């Protein structure tokens, strides 16, 4: 997978500056297992406790969060936490 990071300047988007291009894969066994554990946790919560029990505090690398405007949104999206983004962009410590 190729990851491209660009600089956000404004909503107008008159130009797009490329900050970084990096290749990324889940060949790192530890990283793969953590992402899988996050997925399994989220899936288990949905199956056993229900969709409403999802929380942004779940997951080490991937978290479920509300998507959309305002509080009380019932839609969810999966977000990469800062540590995962840093690994993808190759800026994670050692």
Buried (B, 14 or more C-beta within 10 A) or exposed (E): EEEEBEEEEEEEEEEEEEEEEEEBEEEEEEBEEBBEBBBEBBEEBBEEEEEEEBEEEBBEBBBBBBEEEEEEEEEBEBBBBEBBBEBBBEEEEE
